[in-house]
Amino acid sequence: MTGHDALTPEGVAAARGLAAALPDLLVEARRVAGTVAAGWHGRRRAGPGEDFWQFRPFLSGESMRGIDWRRSARDETLYVRERERENAHTVWLWVDLSASMDFRSELALTSKQNLALTFALALAELLSRAGERVGLVGDAEPTARRDGAEVIAMKLARLGAVDASQAPMAMRRRDDAVFISDFLGPQVDRDSLFAELATLESRVHLLEIADPVEETFPFAGRVDFIDPENGARLTAGRAEAWRETYLASRSGHREHLVSSCRAGWSHTLARTDRPATETLIALCGQLSAPEGGEA
């Protein structure tokens, strides 16, 4: 879960590439968020507060004081006027910008990094619209502004790659966190980070980004495999002979990732050959799920 050193030529190039890509990704993120936005209201609930939430039918046994008589007079049905509970929540985002996320095969619609950034900016857009606070791991101050996506984009351009396992944790107890990555970094660092987050009673949502060739291993014949993190090269004379072992190893890796999820956490798989909207809908469902089983 590491990234380029910002002081190296590679780090400078990565930062410039990120800054150049963000405006177009912000447009795409808004398009995706707009598709998902209808009917999604974040973690909003009925409860004590100042703002109107909704009308609902009066239930037998309730106090008559809650009835909205003006609304009820329209169709001779008793309605209760509910207010929105004021409980603005903080959701922290982390986007893996390590070298492995640059990968894009011929079967993919986009790179893993671009899809991850699109998800992060789309989430920031949706959450800020819903009145939530949005923070970026590595930055101490979450934002409650309505233009949360732009704020997060600017912070991403400034911070660049952040090692989530080493970044200072500004999260408070019971905050949510969304980690967007291929999760191919050191398992021990990841397990240590998750254990720390569990002590905060945080709800953590893992959004795993995968390229289709990583899921299917469609290679045959002589193939050179190069580690994007350290440049190590491995040559397979008959790559197809490695498929079964590779797929079993990848399955075990994902099983461990899923088993790392505590109660209330979630794991969602996003592939770069599929529309982002279907994955974002699933993730939003996890984010808006009640805490501790509350209604």
C-alpha positions in Angstrom: 0.0 0.0 0.0 2.8 2.4 -1.0 3.3 4.9 -3.7 6.1 6.7 -5.6 8.5 8.8 -3.6 7.4 12.4 -4.5 11.1 13.5 -4.5 12.2 11.2 -7.2 11.8 11.9 -11.0 9.3 9.0 -11.1 7.3 10.7 -8.3 7.3 14.1 -10.0 6.2 12.5 -13.3 3.4 10.6 -11.5 2.2 13.8 -9.7 2.1 15.7 -13.0 0.2 12.9 -14.7 -2.3 12.8 -11.8 -2.8 16.5 -11.9 -3.4 16.4 -15.7 -5.8 13.5 -15.5 -8.0 14.8 -12.6 -10.1 17.4 -14.6 -11.3 14.7 -17.1 -11.8 12.2 -14.3 -13.9 14.8 -12.3 -16.2 15.1 -15.3 -16.6 11.4 -15.6 -17.1 11.1 -11.8 -19.9 13.6 -12.0 -21.6 11.7 -14.8 -21.4 8.4 -12.8 -22.6 10.1 -9.6 -25.5 11.7 -11.5 -26.6 8.3 -12.6 -26.5 6.9 -9.1 -27.8 9.9 -7.2 -31.5 9.4 -7.8 -33.0 7.9 -4.7 -29.8 7.8 -2.7 -29.6 10.1 0.3 -26.5 8.9 2.1 -27.0 8.1 5.8 -30.0 10.5 6.2 -32.6 9.2 8.7 -35.8 10.5 10.3 -35.2 11.9 13.8 -34.6 15.1 15.9 -33.7 18.0 13.7 -34.8 21.2 12.1 -35.2 20.2 8.4 -38.2 18.4 6.9 -37.6 14.8 6.0 -40.8 13.2 4.7 -44.5 12.6 5.3 -45.6 9.1 6.4 -48.9 7.6 7.3 -50.1 8.0 10.9 -49.8 4.7 12.8 -52.5 3.6 15.4 -51.3 4.3 18.9 -49.1 7.3 18.1 -49.5 10.7 19.6 -51.8 12.9 17.7 -49.4 15.8 18.1 -47.3 14.6 15.2 -50.0 14.8 12.7 -49.7 17.4 9.9 -53.3 18.4 9.5 -52.8 20.5 6.4 -51.2 17.6 4.5 -53.8 15.1 5.9 -56.7 17.2 4.6 -55.7 16.7 1.0 -56.9 13.1 0.7 -58.6 12.5 4.1 -55.6 10.3 5.3 -53.7 11.1 8.4 -50.0 11.9 7.8 -47.1 12.5 10.3 -44.5 15.1 9.4 -41.0 13.7 10.1 -37.8 15.8 10.4 -34.4 14.7 9.4 -32.0 13.5 12.1 -29.0 15.8 12.3 -26.0 13.4 12.4 -23.6 14.5 9.7 -21.1 11.7 9.3 -17.5 11.7 8.2 -16.4 9.3 5.4 -12.6 9.0 4.7 -11.4 8.1 1.3 -8.1 6.5 0.3 -7.0 5.9 -3.3 -4.1 3.6 -4.0 -1.8 5.4 -6.4 1.0 2.8 -6.4 2.6 1.5 -9.6 0.5 -1.6 -9.9 -2.6 0.6 -10.3 -1.3 2.0 -13.5 -2.0 -1.3 -15.3 -4.5 -1.5 -18.1 -4.9 -4.5 -20.4 -6.4 -4.6 -23.9 -9.6 -6.0 -22.3 -10.1 -3.1 -20.0 -12.1 0.1 -20.5 -9.6 2.1 -18.4 -6.7 1.7 -16.0 -7.2 0.6 -12.5 -5.9 4.0 -11.2 -8.4 6.0 -13.3 -11.3 3.8 -12.2 -10.2 4.2 -8.6 -10.0 7.9 -8.9 -13.4 8.1 -10.6 -14.9 6.1 -7.8 -13.3 8.4 -5.2 -14.5 11.6 -6.8 -18.0 10.2 -7.5 -18.3 9.2 -3.9 -17.1 12.6 -2.8 -19.8 14.2 -5.0 -22.6 11.9 -3.7 -21.6 12.2 -0.1 -21.2 16.0 -0.2 -24.6 16.3 -1.8 -26.1 14.2 1.0 -24.6 16.6 3.6 -21.8 14.3 4.8 -18.3 15.3 5.6 -15.7 13.8 3.3 -12.0 13.4 4.2 -8.9 12.1 2.4 -6.5 9.8 4.3 -3.3 11.7 4.7 -5.1 15.0 5.1 -6.3 16.2 8.6 -9.4 18.2 7.6 -12.5 16.7 6.2 -14.8 18.9 4.1 -18.5 19.6 4.5 -18.7 21.8 1.4 -21.2 21.0 -1.4 -18.4 21.0 -3.9 -16.7 18.1 -2.1 -15.6 16.4 -5.3 -13.5 19.4 -6.4 -12.0 19.7 -2.9 -11.0 16.1 -2.9 -9.6 16.4 -6.4 -7.4 19.3 -5.3 -6.2 17.5 -2.2 -5.4 14.4 -4.3 -3.3 16.6 -6.7 -1.5 18.1 -3.7 -0.9 14.9 -1.7 -0.3 12.4 -4.5 0.4 8.9 -3.4 -0.2 8.2 0.3 0.7 5.1 2.1 -2.4 4.4 4.1 -0.6 2.1 6.6 1.9 4.9 7.4 -0.4 8.0 7.1 -1.4 9.7 10.4 -4.9 8.7 11.2 -7.2 11.7 11.6 -10.2 9.5 11.9 -12.4 9.7 14.9 -14.4 6.9 16.6 -17.2 5.5 14.4 -16.1 7.3 11.2 -16.5 5.4 7.9 -13.6 4.7 5.6 -13.5 3.6 1.9 -10.2 2.1 0.7 -10.0 1.8 -3.1 -7.1 -0.4 -4.2 -6.1 -3.6 -6.0 -4.8 -4.6 -2.5 -1.7 -6.2 -3.9 0.6 -4.5 -1.3 2.1 -6.2 1.7 -0.5 -8.2 3.6 1.1 -7.6 7.0 0.8 -3.8 6.6 -2.8 -4.1 5.6 -3.7 -6.4 8.4 -2.1 -4.0 10.9 -4.0 -1.0 9.5 -7.3 -2.9 9.7 -6.7 -3.9 13.3 -6.0 -0.2 14.2 -9.3 0.8 12.5 -11.2 -1.9 14.3 -10.2 -0.3 17.6 -11.9 2.9 16.5 -15.2 1.0 15.8 -14.9 2.4 12.3 -16.9 0.8 9.4 -14.4 0.1 6.6 -15.5 -0.5 3.0 -12.9 -2.2 0.7 -13.4 -1.5 -3.0 -11.1 -3.9 -4.8 -10.1 -2.8 -8.4 -9.2 -5.6 -10.8 -8.3 -5.8 -14.5 -10.0 -8.6 -16.4 -6.6 -10.3 -17.2 -5.9 -10.4 -13.5 -9.1 -12.3 -13.0 -8.8 -14.8 -15.9 -5.1 -15.1 -16.7 -5.7 -15.6 -20.5 -2.0 -16.0 -21.3 -0.4 -18.8 -23.4 3.0 -19.5 -24.7 6.1 -17.6 -23.7 5.2 -14.5 -21.7 7.4 -12.1 -19.7 5.8 -10.8 -16.5 7.2 -7.6 -15.0 6.5 -6.4 -11.5 5.5 -2.7 -11.8 6.6 -2.0 -8.3 10.3 -3.1 -8.5 10.8 -4.1 -12.2 11.5 -7.7 -11.4 11.0 -9.9 -14.5 9.7 -13.5 -14.6 9.5 -15.5 -17.8 7.0 -18.3 -18.4 7.8 -20.7 -21.2 4.2 -22.1 -21.2 2.1 -19.5 -19.4 -1.0 -21.6 -19.7 0.5 -24.2 -17.4 0.6 -21.6 -14.7 -3.1 -20.6 -14.9 -4.6 -23.0 -12.4 -1.9 -22.2 -9.7 -2.3 -18.5 -10.3 -6.1 -18.5 -10.1 -5.9 -20.6 -6.9 -3.4 -18.1 -5.4 -5.6 -15.1 -6.4 -8.7 -16.8 -4.9 -6.8 -17.3 -1.6 -5.7 -13.7 -1.6 -9.3 -12.5 -2.0 -10.6 -14.9 0.6 -8.1 -13.4 3.1 -9.1 -9.9 2.1 -12.8 -10.7 2.6 -12.2 -12.5 5.9 -10.4 -9.3 7.1 -13.7 -7.6 7.1 -15.2 -7.2 10.6 -18.9 -6.9 11.5 -20.3 -3.9 9.5 -17.5 -3.8 7.1 -17.8 -4.6 3.4 -15.9 -5.8 0.3 -16.9 -4.9 -3.2 -15.2 -6.0 -6.4 -14.9 -3.5 -9.3 -13.5 -4.7 -12.7 -12.1 -2.3 -15.2 -14.1 -3.9 -18.0 -17.5 -3.1 -16.5 -19.5 0.1 -16.0 -18.6 2.0 -12.8 -22.3 2.7 -12.0 -23.2 -0.8 -11.1 -20.4 -1.0 -8.6 -21.0 2.4 -7.2 -24.7 1.5 -6.5 -23.6 -1.6 -4.6 -21.1 0.4 -2.6 -23.6 3.2 -1.8 -25.9 0.5 -0.4 -23.1 -0.6 2.0 -22.4 3.0 3.0 -26.1 3.7 3.8 -26.7 0.5 5.7 -27.8 1.1 9.3 -25.2 0.9 12.0 -25.6 -1.9 14.6 -28.8 -3.0 12.9 -30.7 0.2 13.8 -33.8 0.9 11.7 
